[in-house]
Amino acid sequence: MKWRIGDVTVTKIVELEATGGSRFLLPMATPEAIEHMAWLKPHFADENGRLRMSIHAFVVEAGDRRIVVDTCLGNDKENRRIPTWNNLQGRFLQDLAEAGFERETIDTVLCTHLHVDHVGWNTMLVDGKWVPTFPRARYLMGRIEYEHWNETARPDMRFILDDSVRPVMEAGLVDLIEVDHSLCPEISLVQSFGHTPGHVSVRISSRGEEALITGDFLHHPCQIGHPEWSSTADHDPDMAHATRLDMYRALAGTPTLVLGTHFATPTAGHIEQDGDAYRLVV
């Protein structure tokens, strides 16, 4: 899928899509609760109230810039907490190339945060060694985000840092950036803390048109209808809830296109007021 925001083009490259199996992430999103949000069907929930979700990257083209926002899970990775995410052998890089984006042509990789499904293709396994997947790119990671996870004792995060973050740092390709960083005149970051301590979203602004790549301040459109539904992966659920409310208030009724980092196809829409809550209109 592809969208145009002024002179900026955004292309979605899918790694995985799934229906159901997400209750571990959003336990309050029961089929009974989803039944009350008819607007989720058929795109974001099936007829039985099971959530549809996606893991994908966005390639943002602005002028001569080619920016990959979040790099999914990656192949050959081990020691992941979700068993089905171990030792993947997917065709993400082939799909990226077939969409016109050979990995050597990417000049920037931006990680909205450093969770497992956002950094995996930072690296690839070559002759038993993790090497940068995008050798000509600068990898942009939040300073707050990196410092937090670099000090963590969580074993799963240590594995993620070891195979998907440190190899690009050791290659000298990483820039640690602040949460208000501007990549170019059209692309800038927006602080959206809660899911992780340094989480950011991505604002696109060109020729009077606006878009926002969410990252994981929400995982699924059901959280637009229920901002209080925090993910089990949220570092600070109260802050994540407050961030969602602030974002929805700012976005509701505006022409800003919201591009969900885990939203199933059609992936993008506009937030509108829906009584005392909000909904996504596609």
N, C-alpha and C positions, 0 to 999 in steps of 0.2 A: 504494500500500500504506500501511497505517496500523497503528500499535502504540500500546498504552496502558501506561504505567508509572505506577502509582498514579493521581494526578490529572493527569499529564502525557501529552499526545498527541504522537506523532511521525508525520509524513506524508512519504512519499518522492515527489519530483517528478523524473521521469527526463528527461534531455536526450538521451543517446545510450546504446544498448546494442549490443554486438558480440560475436561468437564468432570466435576466432582473431585473428590480427594483434597479439597481445600479447607475442610472443616477444622483441621489442625491449626490453620492460620487464622480463621475467622469463626470461632466456635459458636458465636451468637447468630450466625447466618444460617439458621436451621431452615429446612424446606418450608416449614410453617411460617416463619418470619418472612421469607422471600416471597411467599404467596401474596403478601400485602403490598408488594412493590411490582405491580404488573408491568411497569415500564422497563424492567430489567429483561423481559422476555421479548424476542427470542435470542437477542444478541449476547446477553451477559448471564443468562440463566436458562436452563432447559425447562421442559414442561413439568418436570418433577421437582423444580426448585433447586437443582444442583448448579453451583456456580461454574461459569466458564472463565478460564484465566489463560494467560499467555506469558511466556518469557521471551522477550525480544529486545533488540537494540534499535536505536534510532540513528540514522546517518543524517547529519545536518550539513547542508551545503549553503554557505554564505560567501558570496564573492568567489575567491579561489580557495576558500577553506573547506576542508572535508573533516568533519568532527563526528566521531562515534560517541554517542551518549550511552554509557553502560554496556558491558560486554558479556552479559549472560553467564552461563555456567562453565562452558569450555569442555573440551574433550580430555579424556585420560585422567581426570582429577579423581583423587581418592580421599578417604576419611571425611566424607560429607555426612552430615547428620541425617539427611534424607537418602535412604539406600538407592532409590532409583536415579539419583543424581551422580552416582559414582560411575567412573569409567565410561562416560558417554562416548559414543562414536558417531556423532551427528555430522551434518553437512553444512554447518553454519558458514564456514569460510567459502565453500563453493557457492552457496546462495548469495553471499556478499559479493563475490566476484561476478556472478551472473547478473546481479543488479547493477553492475558497472563500477563496483568499488573493490578493485584489487587491493589487498592489504597493504601493499607498498605505497599506495596512493593516499593513504590516510595520514593527515598531518597532526591530528589532535585526538586523544582519547580522554573523555571526561567521565569520571566516576561520581555519580550523585552521592554515593556512600560506598562502604567497603564490604557489604554483605556478599555472600557466596555467589548469588545469581546476578551480580553486577560487576564482577571483576574477573570472571573465569577465562574469557578470551583475551585478557591482558597478556597471557602467555600461552605458548604451545610447546608440546613435548617434541624435542628433536634429539635423537641419539641419546635418550635417557636424561636429557637436561632441559629445564624450563628456560625458554628464551622468549624475548618480546615478540608477540604476534605482529605488531605494527612497528617495524624497525625504524621508520622515519618519523614517527609521531612523538610529540610531547604528551606525556600522560599527566593529566591534571587531577590531583586529589586534594581534598580539603585538609588543611593543616590540623584543625581541631579534630576532624575525623581520624586522621592517621595517628595523631598522638594518643588519642583515646585507645584505639585498638592495639597500638604498639605496646601499650602497657597492660593489656588484658591478660588474665590467666586462663581464659576460656580455651580449652584444647582445640575446639573446632576452628576458632578464629586464628590460632597459631598456624594450623595447617593451611588456611586460606592465605595468610600473609606469606607463608613460606613458598607456596607454589604460584601465587597469582599477583603478589605485590612486590615482595623483596627482589625478585629477579629483574623487574624493570627499574627498580631503584638502583640496584647494583650496576645496571647498564647505563646509568646516568641519564635516564629518560624522564624522570619524575620531577614535576614542579608542584610543591605544596602551596596551595592558594588559600585565600581568605573567602569567607562566605558571600562577599559582595563583589567577587571578581567579575571583570568584564573580559570576555574572550575576543570580542570584536564589536564594532558599533551595533550589530544586530543581535548579539548573543550575550546574555549576562546571567548571573546566578541570583537566586532568591533563597534566603534562609528559610528552612522549613524543618526545624528541629523537632525531635520527639521520637521518631522511628529510630534514629541514631543520634548521638550527641552533636554531630556536625553535618547532618543531612541538608542537602540543597536541592532545589528544583531549578529548572532552566527556563528563562524567559527569552522569547524570540519576538523581536519588534522590527518591522520593516514596512516602509511606505504606508504607515498608518494602520497596519494590521498587526495583531498580537496573537501569540500562542504561548502555552505553558506546558513543558514536559514535567510530569509530576514527580518522577522518582517514586519513592515508597511512602510519601506522607499519607497516601491511601493506596491500597492494593486492588480494590474492586469497587465498581460504581455503587454497590450496596452501601458503602460507607458514606456516600453522598446523601443517601436517604437517612442513614443512621450515623452521624459523625461520632457518636459515643462508642461505636464498635471499634475498639482498638485491636490491632493484630497481636497475636501472641509473640510476634517478633519485634514489637515496639519496645525500645529501651526504656522510655518514659511514657506510659500510656496516657497520663493526664496531659502532659505537654503535647503529645501527638493529637489528642482530642482538641486541645485549644488551637493547634496549628490548623487542623482541618476546618474548624469553625471560622478562623480568620481568613483562610483561603477562600472558602465558599462565599463569605460575605463580600469579599473583594471581587470575586469572579461573577457572582450571580447577576444575570441580566445584562452582562457585557458581551461584546462580540469576540472575546478572547477564546480561541480554540484550545480545549484541554486535551492533551495527548497523554493517555494513561500508560505508564510503563508496564503494567501488567493487565491492561484491559484487552479482552478478546476483540476480534474484529466486530465492529468497525473502528474500535480503538480510540476514536476522537469524537468530541461533542462539545456542547455548551452547557454550563450549569445554570439552572433556573430555579427560582423560588417555587416550592411545592408545599403550600400551607405553612406549617411551622418548620418545615425541613427544606430539602433541596432534592433535585433530580438531574440526571444527565439526559440531554436531548441530542439525538444523533440524526 
